[in-house]
Amino acid sequence: MVIAKCLRCGQEATYLQQNAMKHNKLQRTHCAGCVSDRYHHMTGTRIWSIWQGMRVRSKDTKDKNYGGRGIEMCPEWNNFSRFYEDMSPGYSDELTIERIDVNKSYNKANCRWASNMEQQANKRNNRYVVFMGEKMHLAELVRRSGISKMMLTMRLNRGMTADEAVADAKVSPYGKGPRATKRRMSTTSLIADHGTAS
């Protein structure tokens, strides 16, 4: 009999020596428990792909937004089953994983499921503006005004306020197609509605 110790998780087990040798011909350094995620029958699902992408980002030291600036994944989540146990409550296909504090790593206490708009609001490089007296990030201004990010950014970079940028883009001679006309009409309606409400 021999005692085999997993070099990854430290778990020990007792085996017949010939069985231990036979079942480890590939000289693995981890036990079956550490690779149990291979047998969870969820490989290729959306939540599995999210977990896989998270692992890749956190291990990539060349990625300046993640591994390159010290954003790691907690050791427990190296096992998909543990990640799934912690994060499957609240999961849905419309949501993505988000770190609550963008300067801290991936772990149960710092992660939640969020909509795409919520994630946009939590980015480190967000640009905030004041539109109609309300502070919001640029992505929200694009959503509300119906004007492209490029058109708004050009005007904001020239020193316009958000209100001025929206008004100027609305009367812009560029983009005269049906979509541009529809956008200008919706923007006019948005401003008019806000003025009525106030």
Backbone as CSV, one residue per row, in Angstrom:
resi,resn,N_x,N_y,N_z,CA_x,CA_y,CA_z,C_x,C_y,C_z
1,MET,0.839,-1.195,0.000,0.000,0.000,0.000,0.876,1.248,0.000
2,VAL,0.411,2.293,-0.722,1.143,3.553,-0.750,0.163,4.698,-0.489
3,ILE,0.696,5.783,0.037,-0.112,6.991,0.218,0.248,7.945,-0.909
4,ALA,-0.754,8.324,-1.702,-0.544,9.254,-2.811,-1.096,10.611,-2.416
5,LYS,-0.326,11.653,-2.682,-0.737,13.011,-2.345,-0.847,13.840,-3.618
6,CYS,-1.981,14.519,-3.781,-2.184,15.401,-4.932,-1.302,16.635,-4.768
7,LEU,-0.516,16.944,-5.795,0.379,18.095,-5.732,-0.356,19.410,-5.952
8,ARG,-1.638,19.338,-6.347,-2.408,20.561,-6.561,-3.228,20.927,-5.336
9,CYS,-4.045,19.978,-4.843,-4.933,20.314,-3.719,-4.454,19.769,-2.376
10,GLY,-3.458,18.871,-2.389,-2.913,18.345,-1.141,-3.665,17.162,-0.565
11,GLN,-4.733,16.730,-1.208,-5.521,15.606,-0.697,-4.719,14.306,-0.792
12,GLU,-4.812,13.471,0.270,-4.087,12.203,0.307,-5.062,11.034,0.225
13,ALA,-4.618,9.937,-0.369,-5.427,8.718,-0.455,-4.496,7.515,-0.466
14,THR,-5.025,6.383,-0.011,-4.227,5.154,0.062,-4.627,4.210,-1.065
15,TYR,-3.621,3.678,-1.785,-3.866,2.789,-2.919,-2.914,1.600,-2.841
16,LEU,-3.278,0.539,-3.548,-2.300,-0.495,-3.831,-1.244,0.114,-4.753
17,GLN,0.018,-0.211,-4.511,1.078,0.427,-5.276,0.917,0.210,-6.778
18,GLN,0.561,-1.037,-7.185,0.436,-1.300,-8.619,-0.715,-0.511,-9.247
19,ASN,-1.784,-0.300,-8.467,-2.905,0.481,-8.995,-2.526,1.954,-9.157
20,ALA,-1.783,2.476,-8.172,-1.348,3.867,-8.257,-0.447,4.080,-9.466
21,MET,0.449,3.127,-9.699,1.358,3.235,-10.847,0.590,3.083,-12.156
22,LYS,-0.331,2.128,-12.184,-1.091,1.848,-13.406,-1.944,3.040,-13.828
23,HIS,-2.602,3.676,-12.857,-3.531,4.746,-13.189,-2.854,6.106,-13.358
24,ASN,-1.553,6.160,-13.178,-0.874,7.442,-13.370,0.284,7.311,-14.351
25,LYS,0.012,6.627,-15.457,1.032,6.468,-16.490,1.415,7.805,-17.119
26,LEU,0.485,8.776,-17.088,0.748,10.078,-17.694,1.482,11.030,-16.749
27,GLN,1.840,10.522,-15.550,2.576,11.326,-14.569,1.853,12.632,-14.215
28,ARG,0.546,12.512,-13.984,-0.226,13.696,-13.598,0.191,14.173,-12.211
29,THR,0.033,15.466,-11.985,0.340,16.036,-10.663,-0.929,16.405,-9.909
30,HIS,-2.096,16.002,-10.442,-3.360,16.338,-9.788,-4.240,15.098,-9.688
31,CYS,-5.158,15.144,-8.747,-6.040,13.997,-8.508,-7.340,14.130,-9.301
32,ALA,-8.185,13.121,-9.207,-9.452,13.139,-9.945,-10.362,14.272,-9.476
33,GLY,-10.278,14.607,-8.188,-11.112,15.692,-7.670,-10.798,17.023,-8.308
34,CYS,-9.519,17.237,-8.622,-9.111,18.503,-9.227,-9.569,18.631,-10.668
35,VAL,-9.831,17.521,-11.307,-10.266,17.573,-12.706,-11.698,17.091,-12.857
36,SER,-12.442,17.113,-11.742,-13.826,16.640,-11.808,-14.675,17.484,-12.732
37,ASP,-14.194,18.729,-12.994,-14.962,19.592,-13.887,-15.021,19.032,-15.301
38,ARG,-14.138,18.090,-15.617,-14.197,17.464,-16.937,-15.438,16.584,-17.073
39,TYR,-15.997,16.168,-15.950,-17.090,15.208,-15.974,-18.415,15.822,-15.532
40,HIS,-18.515,17.148,-15.544,-19.744,17.793,-15.086,-20.764,17.920,-16.218
41,HIS,-20.389,17.521,-17.433,-21.286,17.539,-18.600,-21.760,18.948,-18.944
42,MET,-20.978,19.954,-18.591,-21.357,21.329,-18.920,-20.333,22.000,-19.833
43,THR,-19.331,21.261,-20.251,-18.328,21.820,-21.150,-19.006,22.359,-22.410
44,GLY,-18.678,23.600,-22.761,-19.261,24.202,-23.950,-20.509,25.013,-23.689
45,THR,-21.070,24.914,-22.468,-22.240,25.739,-22.152,-21.784,27.182,-21.959
46,ARG,-22.723,28.098,-21.920,-22.360,29.518,-21.809,-21.667,29.821,-20.486
47,ILE,-22.162,29.262,-19.383,-21.548,29.555,-18.083,-20.147,28.952,-18.006
48,TRP,-19.952,27.801,-18.642,-18.617,27.193,-18.685,-17.676,28.082,-19.499
49,SER,-18.153,28.631,-20.623,-17.328,29.507,-21.464,-16.952,30.789,-20.718
50,ILE,-17.876,31.309,-19.912,-17.588,32.495,-19.099,-16.467,32.187,-18.120
51,TRP,-16.564,31.024,-17.457,-15.525,30.601,-16.508,-14.186,30.424,-17.210
52,GLN,-14.207,29.794,-18.377,-12.981,29.547,-19.123,-12.331,30.869,-19.543
53,GLY,-13.144,31.809,-20.026,-12.622,33.109,-20.429,-12.018,33.870,-19.262
54,MET,-12.656,33.747,-18.105,-12.174,34.392,-16.892,-10.808,33.837,-16.495
55,ARG,-10.641,32.535,-16.590,-9.353,31.892,-16.281,-8.261,32.378,-17.223
56,VAL,-8.585,32.429,-18.511,-7.592,32.842,-19.510,-7.148,34.278,-19.264
57,ARG,-8.120,35.176,-19.030,-7.792,36.584,-18.808,-6.911,36.773,-17.577
58,SER,-7.247,36.055,-16.512,-6.513,36.246,-15.262,-5.108,35.649,-15.306
59,LYS,-4.873,34.698,-16.195,-3.550,34.070,-16.298,-2.658,34.740,-17.349
60,ASP,-3.248,35.605,-18.163,-2.501,36.246,-19.239,-1.773,37.482,-18.719
61,THR,-0.486,37.342,-18.432,0.286,38.451,-17.864,0.530,39.566,-18.877
62,LYS,0.237,39.323,-20.154,0.397,40.358,-21.175,-0.859,41.212,-21.326
63,ASP,-1.949,40.756,-20.728,-3.203,41.506,-20.799,-3.189,42.585,-19.722
64,LYS,-3.039,43.837,-20.135,-2.892,44.934,-19.178,-4.166,45.230,-18.406
65,ASN,-5.293,44.700,-18.862,-6.553,44.936,-18.153,-6.847,43.865,-17.117
66,TYR,-6.159,42.740,-17.194,-6.455,41.625,-16.277,-5.171,41.077,-15.651
67,GLY,-4.679,39.946,-16.160,-3.503,39.319,-15.557,-2.298,40.227,-15.492
68,GLY,-2.147,41.095,-16.466,-1.004,42.003,-16.511,-1.016,43.064,-15.437
69,ARG,-2.149,43.277,-14.795,-2.204,44.262,-13.695,-2.612,43.603,-12.380
70,GLY,-2.417,42.278,-12.319,-2.605,41.570,-11.048,-4.003,41.079,-10.757
71,ILE,-4.901,41.115,-11.755,-6.251,40.591,-11.537,-6.187,39.068,-11.640
72,GLU,-6.393,38.398,-10.536,-6.283,36.947,-10.480,-7.646,36.309,-10.244
73,MET,-7.665,34.979,-10.288,-8.868,34.229,-9.953,-8.554,33.422,-8.696
74,CYS,-9.478,33.395,-7.750,-9.214,32.689,-6.502,-8.928,31.213,-6.788
75,PRO,-8.037,30.578,-6.021,-7.641,29.187,-6.282,-8.814,28.213,-6.313
76,GLU,-9.853,28.469,-5.492,-11.002,27.556,-5.446,-11.686,27.451,-6.805
77,TRP,-11.663,28.530,-7.567,-12.363,28.540,-8.852,-11.574,27.913,-9.991
78,ASN,-10.386,27.384,-9.703,-9.684,26.603,-10.721,-10.491,25.362,-11.067
79,ASN,-11.372,24.961,-10.172,-12.278,23.845,-10.394,-13.634,24.416,-10.813
80,PHE,-14.095,24.096,-12.016,-15.364,24.641,-12.506,-16.516,24.314,-11.563
81,SER,-16.520,23.104,-11.016,-17.629,22.695,-10.142,-17.777,23.640,-8.959
82,ARG,-16.653,24.097,-8.419,-16.705,25.022,-7.281,-17.207,26.389,-7.734
83,PHE,-16.738,26.847,-8.890,-17.227,28.102,-9.442,-18.731,28.030,-9.667
84,TYR,-19.198,26.927,-10.237,-20.625,26.765,-10.530,-21.442,26.758,-9.237
85,GLU,-20.917,26.099,-8.226,-21.608,26.047,-6.932,-21.760,27.450,-6.343
86,ASP,-20.714,28.263,-6.481,-20.739,29.617,-5.917,-21.579,30.594,-6.730
87,MET,-21.541,30.466,-8.077,-22.089,31.525,-8.922,-23.340,31.161,-9.723
88,SER,-23.741,29.892,-9.727,-24.929,29.544,-10.519,-26.211,30.206,-10.008
89,PRO,-26.352,30.433,-8.680,-27.542,31.175,-8.242,-27.535,32.586,-8.841
90,GLY,-28.630,32.957,-9.461,-28.731,34.289,-10.061,-28.266,34.350,-11.503
91,TYR,-27.704,33.240,-12.010,-27.222,33.249,-13.391,-28.383,33.186,-14.381
92,SER,-28.257,33.903,-15.495,-29.160,33.738,-16.630,-28.376,34.090,-17.888
93,ASP,-28.865,33.637,-19.038,-28.132,33.808,-20.291,-28.020,35.266,-20.724
94,GLU,-28.802,36.161,-20.138,-28.752,37.567,-20.524,-27.688,38.340,-19.730
95,LEU,-27.105,37.700,-18.723,-26.172,38.392,-17.833,-24.727,37.957,-18.072
96,THR,-23.792,38.787,-17.654,-22.379,38.459,-17.727,-21.768,38.631,-16.341
97,ILE,-20.596,38.025,-16.134,-19.971,38.124,-14.814,-19.241,39.458,-14.694
98,GLU,-19.343,40.055,-13.516,-18.754,41.368,-13.285,-18.062,41.383,-11.931
99,ARG,-16.885,42.016,-11.891,-16.224,42.249,-10.607,-16.773,43.545,-10.010
100,ILE,-17.260,43.482,-8.800,-17.861,44.643,-8.148,-16.821,45.758,-8.011
101,ASP,-15.639,45.392,-7.523,-14.512,46.322,-7.475,-13.576,45.932,-8.615
102,VAL,-13.473,46.787,-9.635,-12.708,46.443,-10.840,-11.215,46.327,-10.579
103,ASN,-10.761,46.740,-9.397,-9.339,46.640,-9.075,-9.020,45.411,-8.230
104,LYS,-10.032,44.594,-7.957,-9.820,43.369,-7.176,-10.073,42.146,-8.052
105,SER,-9.693,40.997,-7.537,-9.694,39.772,-8.337,-11.047,39.073,-8.379
106,TYR,-11.089,37.992,-9.164,-12.293,37.181,-9.292,-12.426,36.270,-8.075
107,ASN,-13.475,36.452,-7.301,-13.809,35.553,-6.196,-15.278,35.756,-5.861
108,LYS,-15.808,34.891,-5.036,-17.254,34.918,-4.751,-17.705,36.257,-4.182
109,ALA,-16.907,36.843,-3.283,-17.308,38.083,-2.627,-17.263,39.283,-3.573
110,ASN,-16.466,39.190,-4.640,-16.280,40.352,-5.518,-16.935,40.182,-6.884
111,CYS,-17.722,39.133,-7.061,-18.342,38.899,-8.370,-19.858,38.839,-8.270
112,ARG,-20.507,39.248,-9.334,-21.967,39.176,-9.425,-22.338,39.069,-10.904
113,TRP,-23.592,38.735,-11.157,-24.100,38.699,-12.528,-24.727,40.052,-12.830
114,ALA,-24.388,40.623,-13.984,-24.873,41.961,-14.318,-25.270,42.029,-15.782
115,SER,-26.173,42.959,-16.078,-26.551,43.200,-17.472,-25.413,43.911,-18.180
116,ASN,-25.460,43.939,-19.494,-24.420,44.607,-20.266,-24.332,46.092,-19.919
117,MET,-25.476,46.735,-19.718,-25.486,48.158,-19.379,-24.849,48.392,-18.006
118,GLU,-25.119,47.502,-17.046,-24.511,47.624,-15.721,-23.002,47.453,-15.805
119,GLN,-22.562,46.517,-16.666,-21.121,46.318,-16.840,-20.467,47.541,-17.459
120,GLN,-21.127,48.140,-18.441,-20.575,49.347,-19.069,-20.388,50.451,-18.031
121,ALA,-21.311,50.507,-17.077,-21.241,51.553,-16.052,-20.102,51.315,-15.072
122,ASN,-19.574,50.087,-15.040,-18.569,49.729,-14.042,-17.162,49.627,-14.631
123,LYS,-16.965,50.114,-15.860,-15.649,50.027,-16.491,-14.717,51.111,-15.941
124,ARG,-13.424,50.771,-15.861,-12.444,51.714,-15.324,-12.298,52.959,-16.192
125,ASN,-12.448,52.774,-17.500,-12.214,53.891,-18.417,-13.493,54.623,-18.812
126,ASN,-14.521,54.493,-17.985,-15.789,55.158,-18.297,-15.641,56.669,-18.333
127,ARG,-16.372,57.262,-19.238,-16.421,58.718,-19.324,-17.792,59.155,-18.826
128,TYR,-17.809,60.002,-17.828,-19.082,60.476,-17.273,-19.387,61.884,-17.778
129,VAL,-20.666,62.119,-18.031,-21.132,63.428,-18.500,-22.396,63.791,-17.722
130,VAL,-22.783,65.071,-17.818,-24.039,65.515,-17.217,-24.971,65.898,-18.360
131,PHE,-26.091,65.170,-18.460,-27.064,65.407,-19.524,-28.415,65.709,-18.902
132,MET,-28.960,66.892,-19.205,-30.242,67.318,-18.641,-30.227,67.260,-17.117
133,GLY,-29.083,67.650,-16.552,-28.965,67.703,-15.103,-28.670,66.382,-14.427
134,GLU,-28.523,65.303,-15.182,-28.293,63.982,-14.598,-26.924,63.447,-15.009
135,LYS,-26.151,62.995,-14.028,-24.835,62.418,-14.314,-25.001,60.987,-14.811
136,MET,-24.321,60.668,-15.906,-24.402,59.318,-16.481,-23.132,59.020,-17.260
137,HIS,-22.904,57.738,-17.533,-21.743,57.384,-18.347,-22.108,57.510,-19.823
138,LEU,-21.079,57.606,-20.655,-21.280,57.884,-22.074,-22.171,56.842,-22.749
139,ALA,-22.010,55.564,-22.358,-22.825,54.510,-22.966,-24.311,54.744,-22.717
140,GLU,-24.629,55.270,-21.531,-26.025,55.568,-21.208,-26.529,56.746,-22.033
141,LEU,-25.662,57.750,-22.260,-26.038,58.890,-23.089,-26.312,58.437,-24.518
142,VAL,-25.480,57.534,-25.028,-25.694,56.984,-26.375,-27.045,56.278,-26.438
143,ARG,-27.343,55.488,-25.404,-28.611,54.737,-25.380,-29.808,55.674,-25.351
144,ARG,-29.743,56.692,-24.508,-30.889,57.589,-24.347,-31.096,58.506,-25.557
145,SER,-29.993,58.996,-26.113,-30.119,59.970,-27.200,-30.303,59.325,-28.559
146,GLY,-29.829,58.087,-28.704,-29.896,57.427,-30.004,-28.832,57.915,-30.965
147,ILE,-27.892,58.689,-30.474,-26.799,59.224,-31.297,-25.562,58.369,-31.083
148,SER,-24.797,58.160,-32.143,-23.646,57.265,-32.056,-22.597,57.791,-31.090
149,LYS,-21.849,56.866,-30.529,-20.779,57.221,-29.600,-19.746,58.112,-30.287
150,MET,-19.433,57.814,-31.543,-18.429,58.584,-32.272,-18.853,60.048,-32.425
151,MET,-20.117,60.264,-32.813,-20.606,61.627,-33.005,-20.575,62.419,-31.700
152,LEU,-20.959,61.764,-30.610,-20.963,62.446,-29.318,-19.542,62.704,-28.830
153,THR,-18.679,61.702,-28.976,-17.303,61.848,-28.487,-16.574,62.978,-29.197
154,MET,-16.758,63.093,-30.521,-16.107,64.178,-31.268,-16.492,65.535,-30.687
155,ARG,-17.743,65.702,-30.376,-18.232,66.986,-29.869,-17.794,67.223,-28.424
156,LEU,-17.825,66.182,-27.621,-17.374,66.315,-26.233,-15.890,66.661,-26.187
157,ASN,-15.113,66.060,-27.094,-13.675,66.343,-27.150,-13.383,67.777,-27.584
158,ARG,-14.348,68.390,-28.267,-14.174,69.794,-28.677,-14.592,70.761,-27.559
159,GLY,-15.025,70.209,-26.432,-15.363,71.047,-25.281,-16.841,71.288,-25.068
160,MET,-17.694,70.660,-25.895,-19.135,70.827,-25.713,-19.608,70.083,-24.469
161,THR,-20.682,70.589,-23.878,-21.349,69.839,-22.814,-22.156,68.719,-23.465
162,ALA,-22.643,67.793,-22.667,-23.439,66.694,-23.212,-24.705,67.218,-23.888
163,ASP,-25.348,68.218,-23.276,-26.562,68.794,-23.866,-26.257,69.440,-25.215
164,GLU,-25.140,70.154,-25.272,-24.746,70.805,-26.523,-24.379,69.774,-27.585
165,ALA,-23.698,68.706,-27.162,-23.283,67.659,-28.105,-24.495,66.976,-28.721
166,VAL,-25.497,66.678,-27.901,-26.711,66.030,-28.405,-27.457,66.969,-29.356
167,ALA,-27.602,68.226,-28.956,-28.325,69.194,-29.793,-27.608,69.414,-31.123
168,ASP,-26.275,69.507,-31.083,-25.500,69.743,-32.295,-25.551,68.532,-33.220
169,ALA,-25.449,67.337,-32.645,-25.503,66.115,-33.461,-26.881,65.958,-34.100
170,LYS,-27.904,66.418,-33.394,-29.275,66.310,-33.884,-29.478,67.096,-35.185
171,VAL,-28.820,68.230,-35.294,-28.989,69.065,-36.489,-27.831,68.899,-37.475
172,SER,-26.981,67.933,-37.229,-25.821,67.711,-38.097,-26.266,67.381,-39.526
173,PRO,-25.569,67.938,-40.532,-25.919,67.638,-41.927,-25.434,66.267,-42.369
174,TYR,-24.638,65.604,-41.526,-24.109,64.289,-41.888,-25.072,63.198,-41.468
175,GLY,-25.028,62.083,-42.174,-25.902,60.963,-41.846,-27.347,61.282,-42.119
176,LYS,-27.672,61.643,-43.377,-29.023,62.075,-43.737,-29.964,60.929,-44.098
177,GLY,-29.490,59.698,-43.910,-30.331,58.553,-44.267,-31.517,58.400,-43.338
178,PRO,-32.390,57.415,-43.599,-33.590,57.191,-42.774,-33.268,56.960,-41.304
179,ARG,-32.160,56.238,-41.036,-31.805,55.959,-39.641,-31.417,57.246,-38.924
180,ALA,-30.692,58.117,-39.616,-30.291,59.388,-39.001,-31.509,60.247,-38.710
181,THR,-32.468,60.278,-39.659,-33.696,61.058,-39.469,-34.475,60.545,-38.264
182,LYS,-34.576,59.229,-38.167,-35.288,58.618,-37.038,-34.606,58.975,-35.721
183,ARG,-33.244,58.972,-35.742,-32.502,59.294,-34.537,-32.764,60.739,-34.113
184,ARG,-32.746,61.681,-35.091,-32.975,63.074,-34.770,-34.380,63.306,-34.216
185,MET,-35.368,62.583,-34.780,-36.743,62.718,-34.300,-36.869,62.223,-32.871
186,SER,-36.229,61.073,-32.564,-36.333,60.522,-31.215,-35.628,61.422,-30.214
187,THR,-34.510,62.065,-30.622,-33.793,62.970,-29.736,-34.624,64.200,-29.434
188,THR,-35.287,64.748,-30.476,-36.147,65.908,-30.298,-37.272,65.583,-29.321
189,SER,-37.855,64.400,-29.479,-38.927,63.954,-28.595,-38.435,63.808,-27.166
190,LEU,-37.193,63.269,-27.008,-36.618,63.069,-25.682,-36.461,64.400,-24.969
191,ILE,-35.914,65.394,-25.672,-35.704,66.715,-25.076,-37.037,67.387,-24.761
192,ALA,-38.004,67.260,-25.691,-39.311,67.873,-25.486,-40.024,67.255,-24.282
193,ASP,-39.962,65.921,-24.190,-40.606,65.229,-23.062,-39.995,65.664,-21.748
194,HIS,-38.660,65.780,-21.742,-37.989,66.174,-20.494,-38.394,67.582,-20.098
195,GLY,-38.491,68.459,-21.095,-38.878,69.838,-20.798,-40.285,69.926,-20.253
196,THR,-41.189,69.093,-20.771,-42.576,69.080,-20.282,-42.644,68.602,-18.848
197,ALA,-41.827,67.542,-18.548,-41.871,66.955,-17.223,-41.326,67.914,-16.168
198,SER,-40.331,68.726,-16.558,-39.744,69.628,-15.578,-40.532,70.927,-15.500
